[in-house]
């Protein structure tokens, strides 16, 4: 995908069959962190709330959700069905997006960011 200047443009540039998944992910993040600011950073949608909150990106076979540590590690049991890294979760494109899980992860990161300030 070419570089977008807004989250709306990022989603609009995605293949048609994946736009609903990206819109759902965006809505889940915004519902879990309504005070977060939204913009594009590193070429992908980024959410800022008292520091880095979350990013997401569409890839060939998955949607990556990127949340700074220790959120992924703290939710390892809930994420056992997914490929993870220290700050990333891969949600396969062929499966429904687990929006309740996304909200839980984002809320956890909001708590972490609130505790820092």
N, C-alpha and C positions, 0 to 999 in steps of 0.2 A: 504494500500500500504506500502511496505517496504521503509525504508529511502533511498533516492537517494542522490548521491554525486554531481549531476549537474541537471540543468533544463531539458536537453535532456533526462537524465535517468529518471527523475520524470515523464515526459510525456510518455516515452516508457513503464514505469511500469503501467500506467493507463490502464483500460479496453479499448480495441480496439475502441469501439463505442464512447468513449469520447475524444480520442486523438485529433481529428480535432478541437474540441471546445477549448481544452487547447492550441493547437498551435495558433489558432486564437486570443485567449486572450493574449498570449505571444506576438504575432506580434503587437497587438493593443497597448500594454504597451510600447513596444520598439519604435513604430512609434510616440507615444505621448511624449516619453522621450528618444530620441536617445542617450543621453549622460549618461544615467543611467547604473550603474554596475549591473550585474545579478549574483546571486548565490543562494545557498540553505541556509535558516535560519529557525530554528524551524521546520525542516523537510518539508518545502515548498518553492517554488520559491519566491525569494525576489529581489526587485529592490531598489537600493540606488542611490540617487542623492542629494547631499548636505544634507544628512540625510535620514530618512526613507521615502520611496516613496510609495511602494505598495508590497503586498504579494498576492498570490492566492493559493487555495487548492481545490482539488476535494473531495467531500463528497458523501454520498450515494444518495442524492436526489438533490444536488445543487453544484455549484461551488461558493466558497466564495472568494470575492475580499475584501482585507483588506487594508484600506487607513487611515492613522492617522487623527484624528479630526483636523480641523472642516469640512473637505471636504464633508462628507456624509450629515451633517446638512445643509451646504450651498446649497446643491443640492436636498433637500428633495422633492420638487415638481416633479422633474424629476424622482425620485426614488420611487414614491408612489405605483408603481405596484410591488415592490419587498419588501421582508422582509429585514429590515435594523437594525443596531445597531449603536452606536456612531462611530465605525471605521470599519463597515462591511456591505457588500451588498451580499445577496444570489441570485444567478441567477439559476433558476430551470433548471435541465438537460433536461427536455422534451421540452423546448422552445429555440429558437435561441438565441445565445449570442448577446447582444446589443453592438456591438463593437464600434460604434460611441459614445455611452454613456460612455463606459469604457475609451476611449481616452479623452473625455471631463473631466472626473473625474481625470485622471492621469495628464492632463495638468494643472488642477486647483491646484493639489498638487505640481507640479513643480513650479508654481508661488509662492505658499506658502513657499516652501523651498528656492527659490531664494530671497524672501523678508527677510528671517531670516539671511542670510549671509551678 
